[in-house]
Each structure stands twice: as structure tokens, then as C-alpha cells.
Amino acid sequence: MNLPRSLPVTHLPAQAIAQYRDDGWCLLGRIIDDATIAAIRSEEQRFRGFEMEYDQDVPGAKTLFRSQVHPFSAIVREVVTNGPHLSMIQDLLGPDLVFTYTQFVTKFPDGDSRRSDFPWHQDHGYGGVPTADQTTVWVALDDVDERNGCVYVMPGSHRQGLLPHTKVREDSWHMEVPVAGDGIPAILKAGETVAFTGLTLHRSLLNRTDRPRRGFFMQYATPQTRRLDGTPLWQQRYAQVVRGQLPPLVKPPRAG
């Protein structure tokens, strides 16, 4: 399946690149058109009925996560590997890009149960990566604002490095970092996108509306991005080079 070409490949303005460097996040604008949004919404609905390998559904939770969906969806795979946002991510990370992860995140109407909020965290708090050279590209599949659980980011928090995370409660896999302050809401129209580093603190609050809030994110890294144990992210399952190439592997010299 080929993406519509109504959204031309573009690059980020210098101001957005500087904001990403300084604050750890920036807006990318609209990266998918109406037809593609509709197709991805249909896929989100389809994946609700699946049990995915990397997901742990929490009983009573009001947020549904479906991870690593791209191997099972042609349209998601096409967006991930050939979307117009890739040139913008190259502006942030460099010419060589490795795709590492994708996930649907659906917040159902919640009221005040506090079962659809996601506390302050760094994405690398789950992945164990100590550097900021991975970018999360968060795409709104619905209009999102403070009422239905938009993403909030904490500017400049990526400069603190990888922070200790603790579990929210025993019946949840969510982790959190204590944060003072409210952060900045990323208010987006459907198809618009916010990008932030893997070390940028972010959260989302309750969905207080009567309709689901659907989101979708993709993560990209450099060939040099490694976990704390030294493993390159490009070696993990489902990772692939989407722009540029991997550097040649250098074998360590033999002893003696």
C-alpha cells in the first residue's frame, strides 16, 4: 500500500530543531492526510481484539496499548518506513535512521476513576537507554487537548539524563518519576504530531470526554543508540533501517 502524496516530504525549520535540542520536544505538524488517518483508525479498531506479544492488559484499565503492530499492518508499516516525517527525523537525529517501535494508545472515557492517566515518565525508563538519541513521534488519530488526555511534556527534562522510575502500583506495569510542575500540553488536530526525545519527561491525564482518544506513536534511533548493557537498538526484534545505513561492524582486536 502506497501513501498518498498530498503531503510533500519536508524538513524542519531551524527554530523547531533548536527547540528540540534545547527543550527536548517540538511539533512536526501534519504528517498524514485524511485517507491515511481513516485507514490507521480502522487498524486501531482491528487490533483492539488482538493479544499482542509485548502487551500486558491491566484489569479495569481505561487505556489500551497495542505494541509492535507494523509487522501485521501494511498501512502502518508504510507510514513507519516511508512517511514524510522521516526527513524531519533526519533533521533531528542525522542521516541514518533505525525504526525501533510502534504502538497504538487508546484512552477510553474515564470520568474520575484515574484508570486512563499515564504518569510522568521517560520512554527510556522502560527501554533502559541512557542517551537522548531516540525520538518518539506521537501522532494524534483524533483531535487531542486537555479534556481527552493529550500528551504533556516537561521542557528541558531530557538534560537530566536517565532518571530512576518506580512502579505506580502492584497491579500495573506503569512506572513514574516524581515531577514538580504541570508541563506543556501538546494540543493537536488529527494527523498532527509531537516529537520528543527518549529522555524527555511526559505524561497524559484522564479522558474526560464521552469518546475514545486514539493515538499512535513510532520510535526512531541512530545506529549508535545502545541500551545500558551495550546492546544496539538496531539488533532488537522488528527493528529496521529506514534511512541511510548501518556503519560497518568493527571486530575487537584479538589478544596476543
C-alpha positions as CSV (number, residue, x, y, z in Angstrom):
1,M,0.0,0.0,0.0
2,N,1.4,3.4,-1.0
3,L,0.9,6.5,0.9
4,P,-1.0,9.4,-0.7
5,R,1.4,12.0,-2.0
6,S,-0.7,15.0,-1.0
7,L,1.7,15.7,1.9
8,P,5.1,16.6,0.5
9,V,8.3,15.5,2.1
10,T,9.6,18.4,4.1
11,H,12.3,19.4,6.6
12,L,12.0,21.1,9.9
13,P,12.7,24.9,10.2
14,A,15.7,25.9,12.2
15,Q,13.5,27.1,15.1
16,A,11.9,23.7,15.6
17,I,15.3,22.0,15.5
18,A,16.7,24.4,18.1
19,Q,13.6,23.8,20.3
20,Y,14.1,20.1,20.1
21,R,17.8,20.4,21.1
22,D,17.0,22.9,23.9
23,D,13.7,21.7,25.2
24,G,13.6,18.0,24.2
25,W,10.5,18.3,22.0
26,C,8.9,20.1,19.1
27,L,5.8,19.9,16.9
28,L,6.2,18.3,13.4
29,G,2.8,19.5,12.1
30,R,0.5,17.3,10.0
31,I,2.3,14.2,8.6
32,I,-0.7,12.1,7.4
33,D,-3.7,13.0,5.4
34,D,-7.4,12.2,6.0
35,A,-7.4,9.0,4.0
36,T,-4.4,7.6,5.9
37,I,-5.9,8.7,9.2
38,A,-9.1,6.8,8.4
39,A,-7.1,3.7,7.4
40,I,-5.0,3.7,10.6
41,R,-8.1,4.3,12.7
42,S,-9.6,1.1,11.2
43,E,-6.4,-0.7,12.1
44,E,-6.5,0.6,15.7
45,Q,-10.1,-0.8,15.9
46,R,-9.0,-4.1,14.5
47,F,-6.0,-4.5,16.9
48,R,-8.3,-4.0,19.9
49,G,-9.3,-7.6,19.6
50,F,-5.7,-8.9,19.4
51,E,-3.5,-10.2,22.2
52,M,0.0,-8.8,21.2
53,E,3.2,-10.3,22.3
54,Y,4.6,-7.2,24.1
55,D,1.4,-6.0,25.8
56,Q,0.1,-6.6,29.3
57,D,-3.6,-5.6,29.7
58,V,-4.4,-4.5,33.2
59,P,-7.8,-5.5,34.5
60,G,-10.1,-2.4,34.9
61,A,-7.7,-0.1,33.0
62,K,-9.1,2.5,30.8
63,T,-6.2,2.7,28.4
64,L,-5.4,0.0,25.8
65,F,-1.9,-0.5,24.4
66,R,-1.2,-2.5,21.2
67,S,2.6,-2.7,20.5
68,Q,4.7,-3.6,17.5
69,V,1.7,-3.7,15.2
70,H,3.6,-2.8,12.0
71,P,4.6,-6.4,11.0
72,F,0.8,-7.1,10.8
73,S,-0.5,-4.0,9.1
74,A,0.5,-2.8,5.6
75,I,-0.6,0.8,6.1
76,V,1.2,1.1,9.5
77,R,4.3,-0.4,8.0
78,E,4.2,2.0,5.1
79,V,3.8,5.1,7.3
80,V,6.6,3.9,9.6
81,T,9.1,3.2,6.8
82,N,8.1,5.7,4.1
83,G,6.2,8.6,5.8
84,P,7.1,12.2,5.1
85,H,8.2,12.7,8.7
86,L,11.4,10.7,8.1
87,S,13.1,13.7,6.6
88,M,12.2,15.7,9.7
89,I,13.6,13.0,12.0
90,Q,16.8,13.0,10.0
91,D,17.0,16.7,10.8
92,L,16.9,15.8,14.5
93,L,19.0,12.6,14.5
94,G,21.1,12.6,11.4
95,P,21.0,10.8,8.0
96,D,21.0,7.2,9.3
97,L,17.7,6.2,11.0
98,V,16.7,2.9,12.6
99,F,13.0,2.3,13.3
100,T,12.6,0.5,16.7
101,Y,9.0,0.5,18.0
102,T,5.4,1.4,17.3
103,Q,2.3,1.4,19.5
104,F,-1.4,2.3,19.5
105,V,-2.5,4.0,22.7
106,T,-6.3,4.3,23.2
107,K,-7.8,6.1,26.2
108,F,-11.4,5.3,26.8
109,P,-13.8,7.6,28.5
110,D,-12.9,7.6,32.2
111,G,-14.5,10.3,34.3
112,D,-12.6,10.2,37.6
113,S,-11.5,6.6,38.0
114,R,-7.9,7.5,37.3
115,R,-7.6,4.4,35.2
116,S,-6.7,6.2,31.9
117,D,-3.9,8.5,33.1
118,F,-0.3,7.8,32.4
119,P,2.1,9.4,34.9
120,W,5.3,11.3,34.3
121,H,7.9,9.0,32.7
122,Q,10.7,8.8,30.2
123,D,10.3,6.3,27.4
124,H,13.9,5.2,28.1
125,G,12.8,4.4,31.6
126,Y,11.1,1.4,30.1
127,G,13.8,0.7,27.5
128,G,16.9,1.3,29.6
129,V,18.7,3.7,27.2
130,P,20.9,6.3,28.8
131,T,21.1,8.7,25.8
132,A,18.7,11.1,24.1
133,D,19.4,9.9,20.6
134,Q,16.0,8.2,20.1
135,T,12.9,10.1,19.0
136,T,9.3,9.3,19.8
137,V,6.9,10.5,17.0
138,W,3.4,10.7,18.6
139,V,0.6,11.0,16.1
140,A,-3.0,12.1,17.0
141,L,-5.7,10.0,15.4
142,D,-8.3,12.3,17.0
143,D,-8.2,15.9,17.9
144,V,-6.5,15.9,21.3
145,D,-6.5,18.5,24.1
146,E,-6.5,18.7,27.9
147,R,-10.0,17.3,28.1
148,N,-9.4,13.9,26.4
149,G,-5.9,13.2,27.6
150,C,-3.3,14.9,25.4
151,V,0.4,14.4,26.0
152,Y,2.1,16.9,28.3
153,V,5.9,17.4,28.0
154,M,8.3,18.9,30.5
155,P,10.7,21.2,28.6
156,G,14.4,20.7,29.2
157,S,13.9,17.5,31.3
158,H,16.0,15.5,28.8
159,R,19.1,17.2,30.1
160,Q,18.7,15.4,33.4
161,G,19.7,12.0,31.9
162,L,18.0,8.7,32.6
163,L,16.1,9.0,35.9
164,P,15.0,6.3,38.4
165,H,11.5,5.1,37.8
166,T,9.2,3.3,40.2
167,K,6.0,1.3,39.7
168,V,2.8,3.2,40.2
169,R,1.1,0.2,41.9
170,E,1.4,-3.5,42.0
171,D,-1.4,-4.3,39.6
172,S,0.1,-2.0,36.9
173,W,3.2,-2.1,34.8
174,H,3.2,1.8,34.6
175,M,6.2,3.5,36.1
176,E,6.6,7.1,37.2
177,V,9.1,9.8,38.1
178,P,8.2,12.5,40.7
179,V,7.9,15.8,38.9
180,A,7.1,19.3,40.1
181,G,5.1,21.3,37.6
182,D,2.3,20.7,35.1
183,G,4.3,20.7,31.8
184,I,3.1,21.9,28.4
185,P,0.1,20.3,26.7
186,A,0.6,19.2,23.1
187,I,-2.7,20.2,21.6
188,L,-3.1,18.5,18.2
189,K,-5.5,18.1,15.4
190,A,-5.9,14.6,14.0
191,G,-2.9,13.8,11.8
192,E,-0.7,16.3,13.7
193,T,2.4,15.2,15.6
194,V,4.6,16.0,18.5
195,A,8.2,14.6,18.7
196,F,10.3,14.2,21.9
197,T,13.5,12.5,22.9
198,G,13.5,9.2,24.8
199,L,14.7,11.2,27.9
200,T,12.0,13.9,27.8
201,L,9.6,13.6,30.7
202,H,6.0,13.4,29.5
203,R,2.6,12.2,30.7
204,S,-1.1,12.1,29.8
205,L,-4.1,12.7,32.0
206,L,-7.7,11.3,32.1
207,N,-10.0,11.2,29.1
208,R,-13.0,13.2,30.5
209,T,-15.0,13.1,27.2
210,D,-17.5,10.5,26.0
211,R,-15.4,9.2,23.1
212,P,-12.1,7.3,22.9
213,R,-8.9,9.3,22.4
214,R,-6.8,7.4,19.9
215,G,-3.1,7.9,19.4
216,F,-0.3,6.2,17.6
217,F,3.5,6.5,18.1
218,M,6.6,5.5,16.3
219,Q,10.2,5.5,17.6
220,Y,13.4,6.1,15.7
221,A,17.0,5.9,16.8
222,T,20.5,6.2,15.4
223,P,22.7,3.2,14.6
224,Q,24.8,4.2,17.6
225,T,21.9,4.1,20.1
226,R,22.5,1.5,22.8
227,R,20.9,0.1,25.9
228,L,22.7,0.3,29.3
229,D,24.1,-3.2,28.7
230,G,25.7,-2.0,25.4
231,T,23.2,-3.7,23.0
232,P,22.5,-1.6,19.9
233,L,18.8,-0.9,19.4
234,W,19.1,-1.9,15.8
235,Q,19.6,-5.5,17.0
236,Q,16.3,-5.8,18.7
237,R,13.4,-7.7,17.1
238,Y,11.4,-5.9,14.5
239,A,14.0,-3.0,14.2
240,Q,15.0,-2.0,10.7
241,V,17.0,0.7,8.9
242,V,14.6,3.1,7.2
243,R,17.0,5.8,6.1
244,G,20.8,5.6,5.4
245,Q,22.7,2.6,6.5
246,L,24.4,0.9,9.4
247,P,28.1,1.6,9.9
248,P,30.5,-1.3,9.3
249,L,30.9,-3.6,12.2
250,V,34.4,-3.4,13.7
251,K,35.6,-6.6,15.4
252,P,37.7,-6.1,18.5
253,P,41.4,-7.0,18.0
254,R,42.5,-10.4,19.0
255,A,44.5,-10.8,22.2
256,G,48.2,-11.6,21.5
